Amino acid sequence: MQNEVIIHPNAEIVESAGVAGLLDSIRPHWKGKRLIERVELLLRTDPSSACQRILNAAIQDLREKIVIAGIDIAKEAAAANRLSAINRPEDVENYSISSIIDLSHYIGILSRSEWRRLTRCYEIRRDLEHEDDEYEAGVEDCVYIFKTAIDVVLSKDPIKVISVTDIVGQIESPIPIALGADYLSDYEHAPKQRQIDIIKMLIGRYKQKSAPDILKTNSITCLRSLSQLTQNTAKVELGAHYQTVLGRNALSEEDVFLMNSAGLLPYFNVTVKDDYFNSLLLLFNRTGYHWKKWNVHSELLQKLIDAGELNNISPTICDGFIVWMFKCYLGEQGGYGAGYNRRVFYSDSGAPICLRIISNCKSIVSTRLNQNPELKREIERQINSQDIKRRYDYLLDQIEF
């Protein structure tokens, strides 16, 4: 018959693979364009064309999401990754499919795994263009393209790329703040350059001499919240930037505090860090771990906490801090004078902090004690009673896995 619809031999297999069911998860924005009806008809007659139609819709959706995310951020990402210049929405429309997929990844619309999946779909689509009439879409191609295009693109709402101004508005609050889940998620998916700009802003606002205490507090809170979400490539660039700013100068306590809060201290030159921690260890040793210095131990140990505890220190320098903290915690035999009812005299302010740092860094401490037996011997010279031995055993229990 003239109007008879010829069903493609693979149509039933494709439908049984659940492709038709995926269409239900497409956002209403595309359902309103009758995309589902057109694709469902093509699925029964020409699965290859249906694949191309659904992928075309996904690419167009990415174009729209890039514009929604902001031409400013698209311009930054394009320039940073050597793509064609973007200055207006029309420039996005002129981008090739492969460039749209790449730019969507650089902006943060697509994760790396999603970018790889969509790139593979585009490769399949090029095979489906039948330029040499030698390739026909297989069932596995249809299923892969449909699932990727819908799961990765067409089912997801546009993202809002976080701006520097968004974070400025938070830290300028007159009360202490904590970034909400939406801010953290937006930052995590922001492109590298935007993350770099935000971290630089937070560090700069903290270092302003005229900045009120509440702004400094909120800036540090944000730095600590964002540090685990900052891309490693962004941290590398930030570390290099602040290393250059530092020049030949030594790290100050403020520098170390800020760099550690932002997660950047591991990316600094080892020699520069060693100079700082050597000077800090010298201060520890000059002060001493004796319990009579209890009134300065809290402030002293806070300097080590601000520097990341033991996590950023070279092994040989770290050994000195380990011995100091063990001896501070162990104390000395008591039971005399005004403290006749105390079996051990130790620093009331320093010992609890030493215990916390040792517990937090138990992997480092355990490794150093096992690799350097002299450390244990040095510590154990302070054990001259069963009471101190019990405190020592308790410390060792804290670093066992």
C-alpha positions in Angstrom: 0.0 0.0 0.0 1.2 3.6 -0.7 1.0 4.9 2.9 2.2 1.7 4.6 4.9 2.3 7.2 7.7 -0.1 6.8 9.0 -1.2 10.2 12.8 -1.4 10.5 14.0 -5.0 11.4 15.9 -3.7 14.4 13.0 -1.6 15.8 11.6 -4.2 18.1 15.0 -5.0 19.5 15.8 -1.3 20.1 12.4 -0.8 21.9 12.9 -3.9 24.0 16.3 -2.5 25.1 14.4 0.2 26.9 15.2 3.1 24.6 11.6 4.3 24.4 11.3 4.4 28.1 14.3 6.7 28.4 12.3 9.4 26.5 10.1 9.9 29.6 13.1 11.4 31.5 13.6 14.2 29.0 13.0 17.6 30.5 9.6 19.3 29.8 11.5 22.0 27.8 12.2 19.5 25.0 8.9 17.6 25.4 7.2 20.8 24.5 9.0 20.8 21.2 7.5 17.5 20.2 10.9 15.9 20.2 9.6 12.6 21.8 6.8 12.2 19.1 9.2 12.7 16.2 11.9 10.4 17.7 9.3 7.6 18.6 8.2 7.6 14.9 11.7 7.4 13.6 12.6 4.6 16.1 10.2 2.3 14.3 11.2 3.1 10.8 14.8 4.4 10.9 16.8 3.9 14.2 19.8 5.5 12.6 17.9 8.7 12.0 16.4 8.6 15.4 19.9 8.4 16.9 21.0 11.5 14.9 17.8 13.4 15.9 18.3 12.7 19.6 22.0 13.6 19.5 21.3 16.8 17.6 18.8 17.8 20.3 21.4 17.1 23.0 24.0 19.3 21.2 21.5 22.1 20.8 20.6 21.7 24.5 24.3 22.1 25.3 24.5 25.3 23.2 21.6 26.8 25.2 23.1 25.7 28.5 26.4 27.4 27.6 24.6 30.7 27.0 22.6 30.3 30.2 25.8 29.6 32.2 27.1 33.0 30.9 29.0 34.3 27.9 31.7 35.7 30.3 32.5 32.2 31.6 32.3 30.7 28.1 34.7 33.4 26.9 37.2 32.6 29.7 37.0 28.9 29.0 37.4 29.2 25.3 40.4 31.5 25.6 42.1 29.3 28.2 41.7 26.2 26.0 42.5 27.7 22.6 39.0 27.4 21.2 37.5 30.0 18.9 36.7 33.3 20.6 33.3 33.8 22.1 32.0 37.4 22.7 28.3 37.0 22.1 25.6 34.2 22.0 25.8 34.0 18.2 29.4 32.8 18.5 28.2 29.7 20.4 25.8 28.9 17.6 28.7 28.9 15.2 30.7 26.4 17.2 31.2 22.9 15.7 29.7 19.9 17.5 33.0 18.7 18.8 33.9 22.2 20.1 30.5 22.4 21.8 31.2 19.2 23.6 34.7 20.3 24.6 33.5 23.7 25.8 30.7 22.2 27.8 33.4 20.1 29.7 35.6 23.1 30.2 32.8 25.2 31.7 31.7 22.4 34.0 28.4 21.3 32.3 29.9 17.9 31.5 32.1 15.9 33.8 35.2 14.2 32.2 33.4 10.9 32.0 30.3 12.5 30.5 32.5 14.3 28.0 34.1 11.0 27.0 30.7 9.4 26.5 29.3 12.2 24.5 32.4 12.4 22.3 32.0 8.7 21.6 28.4 9.3 20.6 29.6 12.0 18.1 32.0 9.5 16.6 29.2 7.0 16.1 27.0 9.7 14.6 29.7 10.5 12.0 29.6 6.8 11.1 25.8 7.0 10.7 26.0 9.8 8.0 26.2 7.0 5.4 28.8 8.8 3.3 30.0 5.6 1.9 26.8 3.6 2.5 28.9 1.0 4.4 27.8 1.6 8.0 24.3 0.9 9.5 23.5 1.7 13.1 23.5 -1.4 15.2 21.2 -1.9 18.2 24.1 -1.2 20.6 24.8 2.1 18.8 21.2 3.2 19.2 21.0 2.2 22.9 24.4 3.9 23.7 23.5 7.2 21.9 20.0 7.4 23.4 21.1 6.6 26.9 24.0 9.0 26.8 22.2 11.9 25.2 19.3 11.7 27.6 21.1 10.7 30.8 24.0 13.2 30.4 22.2 16.1 28.7 18.5 16.1 28.0 17.4 15.0 31.4 19.5 17.6 33.3 18.6 21.2 34.1 20.9 24.0 33.1 23.6 24.8 35.6 24.4 28.2 37.1 28.1 28.8 37.1 29.0 30.4 40.4 30.5 33.9 40.2 33.1 35.7 42.3 30.4 38.1 43.3 28.3 35.2 44.7 31.0 34.4 47.2 31.8 38.1 48.0 28.1 38.4 49.1 28.6 35.5 51.5 31.8 36.6 53.2 30.5 40.2 53.7 27.7 38.9 55.9 27.8 40.6 59.4 27.6 37.2 61.1 29.7 34.0 60.7 28.6 32.0 57.7 28.9 28.5 56.3 28.5 27.9 52.6 25.3 26.0 51.8 25.2 22.8 49.7 24.1 24.8 46.6 27.2 27.0 46.7 29.5 24.1 47.3 28.0 22.1 44.4 28.2 25.2 42.1 31.8 25.7 43.0 32.7 22.1 42.5 31.4 22.1 39.0 32.8 25.6 38.1 35.6 25.7 35.5 39.2 25.9 36.6 39.6 29.6 36.0 36.5 30.6 38.0 37.8 28.5 40.9 41.2 30.3 40.7 39.5 33.7 40.7 37.4 32.8 43.8 40.4 31.5 45.8 42.5 34.6 44.9 39.6 36.8 46.0 39.2 35.1 49.3 43.0 35.2 50.1 43.1 38.9 49.0 40.2 39.9 51.2 41.7 38.2 54.2 45.0 39.9 53.7 43.5 43.4 53.5 44.9 45.3 56.5 41.6 47.2 57.0 39.4 44.1 56.7 37.2 43.6 59.8 37.5 40.4 61.8 34.2 39.0 60.6 35.3 39.3 57.0 38.6 37.5 57.8 36.7 34.7 59.6 34.2 34.2 56.8 37.0 34.2 54.2 38.9 31.5 56.0 35.7 29.5 56.5 35.0 29.6 52.8 38.6 28.7 51.9 38.5 25.6 54.1 35.1 24.6 52.7 36.2 25.0 49.1 39.7 23.5 49.4 38.6 19.9 49.0 36.5 20.8 45.9 39.1 22.8 44.1 40.5 21.1 41.0 44.1 19.9 41.3 45.0 21.7 38.1 43.7 24.9 39.7 45.7 24.2 42.8 48.9 23.8 40.8 48.4 27.1 39.1 47.5 28.9 42.4 50.5 27.4 44.1 52.8 28.5 41.3 51.2 32.0 41.4 51.7 32.5 45.2 55.2 31.0 45.0 56.0 33.7 42.4 54.4 36.4 44.6 56.5 35.2 47.5 59.7 35.5 45.5 62.8 35.1 47.7 61.0 36.0 50.9 60.4 33.4 53.6 56.9 32.1 54.3 55.2 34.0 57.1 52.8 32.5 59.6 50.0 34.2 57.8 51.2 32.9 54.4 51.3 29.3 55.8 47.9 29.7 57.5 46.2 30.9 54.2 48.0 28.5 51.9 47.1 25.5 54.2 43.5 26.7 54.5 43.2 26.8 50.7 44.9 23.5 50.2 47.8 25.0 48.4 50.7 24.4 50.7 51.6 21.0 49.2 52.2 22.8 45.9 54.9 25.1 47.3 58.6 24.5 46.9 59.9 21.9 49.4 62.9 24.1 50.3 60.7 27.1 51.1 58.5 24.9 53.4 61.5 23.3 55.1 62.8 26.7 56.0 59.6 27.6 57.7 59.1 24.3 59.6 62.8 24.3 60.7 62.3 27.8 62.2 59.0 26.6 63.8 60.7 23.5 65.3 63.5 25.7 66.7 60.8 27.8 68.4 59.2 24.5 69.8 62.6 23.4 71.2 63.4 26.8 72.7 60.1 26.9 74.4 60.4 23.3 75.6 57.8 20.7 76.4 58.1 20.9 80.2 54.7 21.1 82.0 55.8 24.4 83.6 55.4 26.0 80.1 51.8 25.0 80.0 50.7 28.6 79.6 52.3 29.0 76.1 51.8 25.5 74.7 48.3 26.1 73.4 49.4 29.1 71.3 52.6 27.3 70.2 50.8 24.2 69.0 48.2 26.3 67.2 50.9 27.4 64.8 51.5 23.8 63.9 47.7 23.2 63.4 47.5 26.3 61.2 50.3 24.8 59.0 48.4 21.5 58.5 49.6 19.6 61.6 52.2 17.1 60.3 50.9 16.8 56.7 53.1 19.3 54.9 56.4 18.6 56.7 59.5 16.7 55.4 60.2 13.5 57.3 63.4 14.4 59.1 61.8 17.7 60.3 58.6 15.9 61.2 60.6 13.6 63.5 61.5 16.6 65.7 57.8 17.5 66.2 56.9 13.9 66.9 59.4 13.6 69.7 58.4 17.0 71.2 54.7 16.1 71.2 55.3 12.7 72.7 57.4 14.1 75.5 54.9 16.9 76.1 52.1 14.4 76.4 54.1 12.0 78.6 55.1 14.5 81.2 57.2 13.6 84.3 56.7 11.7 87.5 54.5 13.6 89.9 53.2 13.0 93.4 55.1 15.8 95.2 54.6 19.3 96.4 51.2 21.0 95.7 50.5 18.2 93.2 51.1 15.3 95.6 47.8 13.7 94.4 48.8 13.8 90.7 50.8 10.8 89.6 52.1 12.5 86.5 52.8 16.2 85.9 52.1 17.2 82.3 51.0 20.3 80.4 47.3 20.7 80.9 47.0 22.9 77.7 49.6 21.1 75.5 49.0 17.4 76.2 45.4 17.3 74.9 46.4 19.1 71.7 49.4 16.8 71.2 47.2 13.8 71.6 44.8 15.2 69.0 47.5 16.0 66.4 49.1 12.6 66.9 45.8 10.9 66.4 44.9 12.9 63.4 48.3 12.1 61.8 48.6 8.6 63.0 49.7 7.3 59.6 52.6 9.7 59.4 53.6 9.1 63.1 53.4 5.3 62.8 55.5 5.3 59.6 58.2 7.5 61.1 58.4 5.5 64.3 58.8 2.3 62.3 61.3 3.7 59.9 63.4 5.4 62.5 63.9 3.3 65.7 66.0 6.0 67.2 62.8 8.1 67.6 61.3 5.5 69.9 64.5 5.2 71.9 64.6 9.0 72.3 61.0 9.1 73.5 61.3 6.1 75.8 64.2 7.7 77.7 61.5 9.8 79.4 59.7 6.8 80.8 60.8 6.4 84.4 57.6 5.1 86.0 54.6 2.8 85.4 52.3 5.9 85.3 54.2 7.4 82.4 54.5 4.0 80.7 50.7 3.8 80.7 50.5 7.2 79.1 53.0 6.0 76.5 51.1 2.8 75.7 47.9 4.8 75.4 49.6 7.0 72.8 50.8 4.0 70.8 47.3 2.6 70.8 46.1 5.8 69.1 48.4 5.3 66.1 47.7 1.6 65.6 45.5 0.7 62.6 
